[in-house]
Amino acid sequence: MNVRHVVRGAALVVLLAVAGCHREPEPVTVAKAFATAMQQRDAKALLPFLDARARKRLEEAAERATDQIGGRRQVGTYEMLQVVDVDPRFQVARATLVDSSETTATVRLDGVDGSEHVLTLLREDGEWHVRLPIPP
């Protein structure tokens, strides 16, 4: 074995180690997972991604719905969440962290179809959650 092969092998190991150390920012990971759950229209999977204010509003709506049907069954919080106007074929081509601080982040999702979606995330209790626009 000559020195040239040893150097090439060592360079390859270092290159692979450096490539393996690259991790995407956590808000980007959360935004991509949220997009996947949206694309699949999976309301149960979406709930953990939502910010506390949105989850609270959905929980209150579920309690009211349960009361309205006389408590015959417990209406699930996820049942109050409707996924509309989301193309089930949407796929993320690229996710970019546009802006971030300790408590907020903005992530742009570029679709393979050329569409662009911007999500605002909030850091709550040490985890990133997607802020949903909540009607009054």
DOKE-957247 format. One record per residue (C-alpha): x, y negated, z; residue in three letters; residue number from 0. Coordinates in steps of 0.02 Angstrom, whole numbers. Layout:
<r><c1>X</c1><c2>Y</c2><c3>Z</c3><residu>ALA</residu><num>NUM</num></r>
...
END
This chain:
<r><c1>0</c1><c2>0</c2><c3>0</c3><residu>MET</residu><num>0</num></r>
<r><c1>76</c1><c2>-164</c2><c3>-49</c3><residu>ASN</residu><num>1</num></r>
<r><c1>61</c1><c2>-332</c2><c3>37</c3><residu>VAL</residu><num>2</num></r>
<r><c1>-52</c1><c2>-404</c2><c3>-100</c3><residu>ARG</residu><num>3</num></r>
<r><c1>-188</c1><c2>-272</c2><c3>-64</c3><residu>HIS</residu><num>4</num></r>
<r><c1>-176</c1><c2>-304</c2><c3>123</c3><residu>VAL</residu><num>5</num></r>
<r><c1>-195</c1><c2>-493</c2><c3>98</c3><residu>VAL</residu><num>6</num></r>
<r><c1>-344</c1><c2>-469</c2><c3>-20</c3><residu>ARG</residu><num>7</num></r>
<r><c1>-426</c1><c2>-350</c2><c3>104</c3><residu>GLY</residu><num>8</num></r>
<r><c1>-399</c1><c2>-471</c2><c3>248</c3><residu>ALA</residu><num>9</num></r>
<r><c1>-468</c1><c2>-616</c2><c3>146</c3><residu>ALA</residu><num>10</num></r>
<r><c1>-623</c1><c2>-515</c2><c3>103</c3><residu>LEU</residu><num>11</num></r>
<r><c1>-653</c1><c2>-471</c2><c3>286</c3><residu>VAL</residu><num>12</num></r>
<r><c1>-636</c1><c2>-655</c2><c3>337</c3><residu>VAL</residu><num>13</num></r>
<r><c1>-752</c1><c2>-709</c2><c3>196</c3><residu>LEU</residu><num>14</num></r>
<r><c1>-884</c1><c2>-582</c2><c3>247</c3><residu>LEU</residu><num>15</num></r>
<r><c1>-869</c1><c2>-632</c2><c3>430</c3><residu>ALA</residu><num>16</num></r>
<r><c1>-892</c1><c2>-816</c2><c3>388</c3><residu>VAL</residu><num>17</num></r>
<r><c1>-1040</c1><c2>-779</c2><c3>275</c3><residu>ALA</residu><num>18</num></r>
<r><c1>-1119</c1><c2>-672</c2><c3>410</c3><residu>GLY</residu><num>19</num></r>
<r><c1>-1103</c1><c2>-812</c2><c3>539</c3><residu>CYS</residu><num>20</num></r>
<r><c1>-1211</c1><c2>-932</c2><c3>438</c3><residu>HIS</residu><num>21</num></r>
<r><c1>-1382</c1><c2>-943</c2><c3>518</c3><residu>ARG</residu><num>22</num></r>
<r><c1>-1522</c1><c2>-1052</c2><c3>458</c3><residu>GLU</residu><num>23</num></r>
<r><c1>-1590</c1><c2>-1180</c2><c3>581</c3><residu>PRO</residu><num>24</num></r>
<r><c1>-1728</c1><c2>-1110</c2><c3>691</c3><residu>GLU</residu><num>25</num></r>
<r><c1>-1862</c1><c2>-1233</c2><c3>628</c3><residu>PRO</residu><num>26</num></r>
<r><c1>-1830</c1><c2>-1169</c2><c3>451</c3><residu>VAL</residu><num>27</num></r>
<r><c1>-1852</c1><c2>-988</c2><c3>506</c3><residu>THR</residu><num>28</num></r>
<r><c1>-2016</c1><c2>-1032</c2><c3>595</c3><residu>VAL</residu><num>29</num></r>
<r><c1>-2080</c1><c2>-1132</c2><c3>445</c3><residu>ALA</residu><num>30</num></r>
<r><c1>-2046</c1><c2>-986</c2><c3>327</c3><residu>LYS</residu><num>31</num></r>
<r><c1>-2132</c1><c2>-862</c2><c3>442</c3><residu>ALA</residu><num>32</num></r>
<r><c1>-2280</c1><c2>-981</c2><c3>458</c3><residu>PHE</residu><num>33</num></r>
<r><c1>-2290</c1><c2>-995</c2><c3>268</c3><residu>ALA</residu><num>34</num></r>
<r><c1>-2291</c1><c2>-805</c2><c3>253</c3><residu>THR</residu><num>35</num></r>
<r><c1>-2434</c1><c2>-789</c2><c3>378</c3><residu>ALA</residu><num>36</num></r>
<r><c1>-2530</c1><c2>-927</c2><c3>287</c3><residu>MET</residu><num>37</num></r>
<r><c1>-2502</c1><c2>-843</c2><c3>119</c3><residu>GLN</residu><num>38</num></r>
<r><c1>-2570</c1><c2>-681</c2><c3>192</c3><residu>GLN</residu><num>39</num></r>
<r><c1>-2716</c1><c2>-774</c2><c3>271</c3><residu>ARG</residu><num>40</num></r>
<r><c1>-2675</c1><c2>-688</c2><c3>436</c3><residu>ASP</residu><num>41</num></r>
<r><c1>-2758</c1><c2>-796</c2><c3>571</c3><residu>ALA</residu><num>42</num></r>
<r><c1>-2697</c1><c2>-685</c2><c3>714</c3><residu>LYS</residu><num>43</num></r>
<r><c1>-2517</c1><c2>-701</c2><c3>654</c3><residu>ALA</residu><num>44</num></r>
<r><c1>-2535</c1><c2>-890</c2><c3>634</c3><residu>LEU</residu><num>45</num></r>
<r><c1>-2588</c1><c2>-927</c2><c3>813</c3><residu>LEU</residu><num>46</num></r>
<r><c1>-2417</c1><c2>-909</c2><c3>895</c3><residu>PRO</residu><num>47</num></r>
<r><c1>-2344</c1><c2>-1032</c2><c3>769</c3><residu>PHE</residu><num>48</num></r>
<r><c1>-2467</c1><c2>-1172</c2><c3>809</c3><residu>LEU</residu><num>49</num></r>
<r><c1>-2428</c1><c2>-1317</c2><c3>924</c3><residu>ASP</residu><num>50</num></r>
<r><c1>-2508</c1><c2>-1319</c2><c3>1098</c3><residu>ALA</residu><num>51</num></r>
<r><c1>-2635</c1><c2>-1454</c2><c3>1053</c3><residu>ARG</residu><num>52</num></r>
<r><c1>-2701</c1><c2>-1354</c2><c3>905</c3><residu>ALA</residu><num>53</num></r>
<r><c1>-2708</c1><c2>-1192</c2><c3>1006</c3><residu>ARG</residu><num>54</num></r>
<r><c1>-2802</c1><c2>-1281</c2><c3>1146</c3><residu>LYS</residu><num>55</num></r>
<r><c1>-2931</c1><c2>-1350</c2><c3>1024</c3><residu>ARG</residu><num>56</num></r>
<r><c1>-2956</c1><c2>-1177</c2><c3>948</c3><residu>LEU</residu><num>57</num></r>
<r><c1>-2973</c1><c2>-1097</c2><c3>1121</c3><residu>GLU</residu><num>58</num></r>
<r><c1>-3106</c1><c2>-1226</c2><c3>1169</c3><residu>GLU</residu><num>59</num></r>
<r><c1>-3199</c1><c2>-1193</c2><c3>1007</c3><residu>ALA</residu><num>60</num></r>
<r><c1>-3195</c1><c2>-1005</c2><c3>1039</c3><residu>ALA</residu><num>61</num></r>
<r><c1>-3265</c1><c2>-1031</c2><c3>1214</c3><residu>GLU</residu><num>62</num></r>
<r><c1>-3407</c1><c2>-1138</c2><c3>1145</c3><residu>ARG</residu><num>63</num></r>
<r><c1>-3443</c1><c2>-1007</c2><c3>1012</c3><residu>ALA</residu><num>64</num></r>
<r><c1>-3447</c1><c2>-871</c2><c3>1144</c3><residu>THR</residu><num>65</num></r>
<r><c1>-3570</c1><c2>-976</c2><c3>1246</c3><residu>ASP</residu><num>66</num></r>
<r><c1>-3678</c1><c2>-1009</c2><c3>1093</c3><residu>GLN</residu><num>67</num></r>
<r><c1>-3705</c1><c2>-824</c2><c3>1064</c3><residu>ILE</residu><num>68</num></r>
<r><c1>-3750</c1><c2>-798</c2><c3>1246</c3><residu>GLY</residu><num>69</num></r>
<r><c1>-3588</c1><c2>-712</c2><c3>1289</c3><residu>GLY</residu><num>70</num></r>
<r><c1>-3639</c1><c2>-555</c2><c3>1195</c3><residu>ARG</residu><num>71</num></r>
<r><c1>-3459</c1><c2>-543</c2><c3>1141</c3><residu>ARG</residu><num>72</num></r>
<r><c1>-3299</c1><c2>-640</c2><c3>1168</c3><residu>GLN</residu><num>73</num></r>
<r><c1>-3258</c1><c2>-741</c2><c3>1013</c3><residu>VAL</residu><num>74</num></r>
<r><c1>-3072</c1><c2>-733</c2><c3>979</c3><residu>GLY</residu><num>75</num></r>
<r><c1>-2971</c1><c2>-892</c2><c3>963</c3><residu>THR</residu><num>76</num></r>
<r><c1>-2905</c1><c2>-832</c2><c3>795</c3><residu>TYR</residu><num>77</num></r>
<r><c1>-3085</c1><c2>-825</c2><c3>731</c3><residu>GLU</residu><num>78</num></r>
<r><c1>-3091</c1><c2>-1015</c2><c3>743</c3><residu>MET</residu><num>79</num></r>
<r><c1>-2946</c1><c2>-1031</c2><c3>622</c3><residu>LEU</residu><num>80</num></r>
<r><c1>-2988</c1><c2>-1029</c2><c3>438</c3><residu>GLN</residu><num>81</num></r>
<r><c1>-2854</c1><c2>-1025</c2><c3>305</c3><residu>VAL</residu><num>82</num></r>
<r><c1>-2917</c1><c2>-1118</c2><c3>152</c3><residu>VAL</residu><num>83</num></r>
<r><c1>-2840</c1><c2>-1190</c2><c3>-4</c3><residu>ASP</residu><num>84</num></r>
<r><c1>-2685</c1><c2>-1081</c2><c3>9</c3><residu>VAL</residu><num>85</num></r>
<r><c1>-2631</c1><c2>-990</c2><c3>-148</c3><residu>ASP</residu><num>86</num></r>
<r><c1>-2603</c1><c2>-807</c2><c3>-98</c3><residu>PRO</residu><num>87</num></r>
<r><c1>-2467</c1><c2>-798</c2><c3>-231</c3><residu>ARG</residu><num>88</num></r>
<r><c1>-2366</c1><c2>-940</c2><c3>-151</c3><residu>PHE</residu><num>89</num></r>
<r><c1>-2186</c1><c2>-891</c2><c3>-119</c3><residu>GLN</residu><num>90</num></r>
<r><c1>-2051</c1><c2>-996</c2><c3>-39</c3><residu>VAL</residu><num>91</num></r>
<r><c1>-1904</c1><c2>-1024</c2><c3>-156</c3><residu>ALA</residu><num>92</num></r>
<r><c1>-1809</c1><c2>-1137</c2><c3>-37</c3><residu>ARG</residu><num>93</num></r>
<r><c1>-1835</c1><c2>-1204</c2><c3>138</c3><residu>ALA</residu><num>94</num></r>
<r><c1>-1741</c1><c2>-1361</c2><c3>189</c3><residu>THR</residu><num>95</num></r>
<r><c1>-1723</c1><c2>-1444</c2><c3>358</c3><residu>LEU</residu><num>96</num></r>
<r><c1>-1758</c1><c2>-1625</c2><c3>313</c3><residu>VAL</residu><num>97</num></r>
<r><c1>-1746</c1><c2>-1704</c2><c3>485</c3><residu>ASP</residu><num>98</num></r>
<r><c1>-1730</c1><c2>-1644</c2><c3>663</c3><residu>SER</residu><num>99</num></r>
<r><c1>-1709</c1><c2>-1700</c2><c3>842</c3><residu>SER</residu><num>100</num></r>
<r><c1>-1719</c1><c2>-1611</c2><c3>1009</c3><residu>GLU</residu><num>101</num></r>
<r><c1>-1910</c1><c2>-1610</c2><c3>1002</c3><residu>THR</residu><num>102</num></r>
<r><c1>-1965</c1><c2>-1627</c2><c3>820</c3><residu>THR</residu><num>103</num></r>
<r><c1>-1913</c1><c2>-1563</c2><c3>651</c3><residu>ALA</residu><num>104</num></r>
<r><c1>-1970</c1><c2>-1583</c2><c3>472</c3><residu>THR</residu><num>105</num></r>
<r><c1>-1952</c1><c2>-1438</c2><c3>351</c3><residu>VAL</residu><num>106</num></r>
<r><c1>-1986</c1><c2>-1444</c2><c3>164</c3><residu>ARG</residu><num>107</num></r>
<r><c1>-2042</c1><c2>-1284</c2><c3>82</c3><residu>LEU</residu><num>108</num></r>
<r><c1>-2015</c1><c2>-1277</c2><c3>-106</c3><residu>ASP</residu><num>109</num></r>
<r><c1>-2119</c1><c2>-1145</c2><c3>-193</c3><residu>GLY</residu><num>110</num></r>
<r><c1>-2064</c1><c2>-1042</c2><c3>-342</c3><residu>VAL</residu><num>111</num></r>
<r><c1>-2209</c1><c2>-1126</c2><c3>-434</c3><residu>ASP</residu><num>112</num></r>
<r><c1>-2130</c1><c2>-1298</c2><c3>-409</c3><residu>GLY</residu><num>113</num></r>
<r><c1>-2247</c1><c2>-1349</c2><c3>-268</c3><residu>SER</residu><num>114</num></r>
<r><c1>-2182</c1><c2>-1436</c2><c3>-113</c3><residu>GLU</residu><num>115</num></r>
<r><c1>-2252</c1><c2>-1426</c2><c3>63</c3><residu>HIS</residu><num>116</num></r>
<r><c1>-2187</c1><c2>-1523</c2><c3>212</c3><residu>VAL</residu><num>117</num></r>
<r><c1>-2213</c1><c2>-1459</c2><c3>389</c3><residu>LEU</residu><num>118</num></r>
<r><c1>-2187</c1><c2>-1550</c2><c3>552</c3><residu>THR</residu><num>119</num></r>
<r><c1>-2131</c1><c2>-1441</c2><c3>696</c3><residu>LEU</residu><num>120</num></r>
<r><c1>-2128</c1><c2>-1478</c2><c3>882</c3><residu>LEU</residu><num>121</num></r>
<r><c1>-2016</c1><c2>-1399</c2><c3>1013</c3><residu>ARG</residu><num>122</num></r>
<r><c1>-2129</c1><c2>-1342</c2><c3>1155</c3><residu>GLU</residu><num>123</num></r>
<r><c1>-2071</c1><c2>-1235</c2><c3>1301</c3><residu>ASP</residu><num>124</num></r>
<r><c1>-1908</c1><c2>-1198</c2><c3>1210</c3><residu>GLY</residu><num>125</num></r>
<r><c1>-1989</c1><c2>-1137</c2><c3>1048</c3><residu>GLU</residu><num>126</num></r>
<r><c1>-2032</c1><c2>-1219</c2><c3>883</c3><residu>TRP</residu><num>127</num></r>
<r><c1>-2215</c1><c2>-1233</c2><c3>834</c3><residu>HIS</residu><num>128</num></r>
<r><c1>-2300</c1><c2>-1304</c2><c3>680</c3><residu>VAL</residu><num>129</num></r>
<r><c1>-2403</c1><c2>-1461</c2><c3>708</c3><residu>ARG</residu><num>130</num></r>
<r><c1>-2572</c1><c2>-1447</c2><c3>625</c3><residu>LEU</residu><num>131</num></r>
<r><c1>-2675</c1><c2>-1599</c2><c3>582</c3><residu>PRO</residu><num>132</num></r>
<r><c1>-2827</c1><c2>-1585</c2><c3>695</c3><residu>ILE</residu><num>133</num></r>
<r><c1>-2988</c1><c2>-1673</c2><c3>647</c3><residu>PRO</residu><num>134</num></r>
<r><c1>-3067</c1><c2>-1777</c2><c3>785</c3><residu>PRO</residu><num>135</num></r>
END
